[in-house]
Structure formats: C-alpha cells, structure tokens
Amino acid sequence: MNSCCFICVFAVLIKNVSLQVTVQAVIGGSVVLPCSSAELLKLQDIDVSWRHNDSKIVCDIIPCSTSPVTQDPENKNRVETFSQEYLKGNFSIKLNNLIHTDAGQYICYIKNSNELQTVKLIINGI
C-alpha cells in the first residue's frame, strides 16, 4: 500500500514525462543515452539523476555540489558526462565497455524542472 501511494504522489509531482527512447549497442562497445531539457538551467540549479532498472545509481550530475559522488560499483569508470553541454540542457551520458547486465531501463530525472525521461537499452552479442 505504501509503495502505491509513493508512486501516485511521485507521478503527480513530475511535470513532464517523455516517451521512452530505445537504443541498441553491442557488448564491449559504447552508447550514448540521451537526456535533455528545453528549460535552460543555471549551473547552480542543475541536479540530474540517472538510474538503471529503478535502483542502481548510474550517475548524478550536480556540478556545484561538494558532496562525494555515490555510484553503483558496476558503473565506476565507465560513465562519461558532457559537462560542456549542461548549460544547453543536455544531460546525456555515455556508457562504455558495455556488458550484458547494462541492458534494461534507464531513467533520467531532471529535478529542478521536474522532467523524467526513460531510455531502454538493448545489448546485442558480438
């Protein structure tokens, strides 16, 4: 019951939900997972969270934070962001050295503009 209430409240708080994008890549390769906002944010207002299959922390983009970055160990040293694009509203990430477990749903949540974007990643074998 509590999880249902949380989901309902969370859905109401989200201002913009986009359709799911599907991208494909191969094991050992790299892929860019797109996420962007039409609302341009000031650098100090940028707070973006990337999650994999609803729980694994892929990447948090918080340029002005002094807090240590928390990240799932499986993603350490495999995720790149494009910091020169933040002020243009681009919060896409590049995932390198792909493995089978990278397949699934990725969620990009842009907190200050309440935008939620999903990307489905399909991994093909070589």
C-alpha positions as CSV (number, residue, x, y, z in Angstrom):
1,M,0.0,0.0,0.0
2,N,2.8,2.5,0.9
3,S,4.6,1.9,-2.4
4,C,1.4,2.6,-4.3
5,C,0.9,5.9,-2.5
6,F,4.5,6.8,-3.2
7,I,4.2,6.1,-6.9
8,C,0.9,8.1,-7.2
9,V,2.4,11.1,-5.3
10,F,5.6,10.9,-7.3
11,A,3.7,10.8,-10.6
12,V,1.8,13.9,-9.6
13,L,5.0,15.8,-8.8
14,I,6.5,15.1,-12.2
15,K,5.8,17.9,-14.6
16,N,7.0,16.4,-17.9
17,V,7.2,12.7,-18.8
18,S,8.6,11.9,-22.2
19,L,8.1,8.8,-24.3
20,Q,10.6,6.0,-23.9
21,V,13.5,6.0,-26.3
22,T,15.1,2.7,-27.3
23,V,18.8,2.5,-28.1
24,Q,20.9,-0.6,-29.1
25,A,24.5,-1.4,-28.6
26,V,26.9,-4.3,-28.5
27,I,28.9,-6.0,-25.7
28,G,32.2,-4.2,-25.2
29,G,31.0,-1.1,-27.1
30,S,29.8,2.3,-26.0
31,V,26.4,4.0,-26.2
32,V,25.1,7.5,-25.6
33,L,21.9,7.6,-23.5
34,P,20.0,10.8,-24.4
35,C,18.5,13.2,-21.9
36,S,17.8,16.8,-22.4
37,S,15.6,19.6,-21.2
38,A,14.1,22.5,-23.1
39,E,14.3,24.5,-19.9
40,L,17.8,26.1,-19.6
41,L,19.1,25.9,-16.0
42,K,21.7,27.9,-14.2
43,L,24.8,25.9,-13.3
44,Q,24.0,26.0,-9.6
45,D,20.4,24.7,-10.3
46,I,21.5,21.6,-12.2
47,D,20.6,18.4,-10.3
48,V,20.1,15.3,-12.6
49,S,19.9,11.7,-11.5
50,W,20.4,8.7,-13.8
51,R,19.2,5.3,-12.5
52,H,19.2,1.8,-14.0
53,N,16.3,-0.5,-13.5
54,D,14.8,1.8,-10.9
55,S,17.6,1.4,-8.3
56,K,21.2,1.3,-9.5
57,I,22.9,4.6,-9.4
58,V,24.4,5.2,-12.8
59,C,25.4,8.9,-12.4
60,D,24.4,12.0,-10.6
61,I,25.1,15.3,-12.4
62,I,25.4,18.0,-9.7
63,P,28.1,20.4,-10.9
64,C,28.1,22.7,-7.9
65,S,27.9,20.0,-5.2
66,T,30.8,19.3,-2.9
67,S,29.3,16.0,-1.7
68,P,31.1,12.9,-2.8
69,V,29.6,11.1,-5.8
70,T,27.7,7.9,-5.0
71,Q,27.7,5.4,-7.8
72,D,27.0,1.7,-8.2
73,P,30.4,0.0,-8.3
74,E,29.5,-1.7,-11.6
75,N,29.4,1.7,-13.3
76,K,32.6,3.2,-11.8
77,N,34.9,4.5,-14.5
78,R,32.5,3.5,-17.3
79,V,30.2,6.6,-17.4
80,E,31.0,9.9,-19.1
81,T,29.0,13.1,-19.0
82,F,29.2,16.0,-21.3
83,S,29.8,18.9,-18.9
84,Q,30.2,21.5,-21.8
85,E,26.6,20.7,-22.7
86,Y,24.9,21.2,-19.3
87,L,24.0,24.9,-19.8
88,K,22.4,23.9,-23.1
89,G,20.1,21.5,-21.3
90,N,21.9,18.3,-22.4
91,F,22.4,15.7,-19.7
92,S,23.1,12.7,-21.9
93,I,25.6,10.2,-20.7
94,K,28.0,7.8,-22.4
95,L,28.2,4.3,-21.1
96,N,31.5,2.4,-22.0
97,N,32.6,-1.2,-22.0
98,L,29.1,-2.5,-22.2
99,I,28.2,-5.8,-20.5
100,H,25.0,-7.9,-20.6
101,T,23.8,-6.5,-17.3
102,D,23.7,-3.0,-18.7
103,A,20.6,-3.9,-20.7
104,G,17.3,-2.5,-19.3
105,Q,15.6,0.7,-18.5
106,Y,17.4,3.9,-17.6
107,I,15.7,6.9,-16.0
108,C,17.0,10.4,-16.2
109,Y,15.3,12.7,-13.7
110,I,16.0,16.5,-14.0
111,K,14.9,17.6,-10.6
112,N,14.6,21.4,-10.9
113,S,12.4,21.2,-14.0
114,N,10.6,18.0,-12.8
115,E,11.3,16.1,-16.0
116,L,11.5,12.4,-16.2
117,Q,12.9,10.7,-19.3
118,T,13.4,6.9,-19.9
119,V,15.8,5.1,-22.2
120,K,15.6,1.4,-22.9
121,L,19.0,-0.1,-23.7
122,I,19.2,-3.4,-25.7
123,I,22.5,-5.1,-25.7
124,N,23.3,-7.3,-28.7
125,G,26.0,-10.0,-28.6
126,I,29.0,-9.8,-30.9
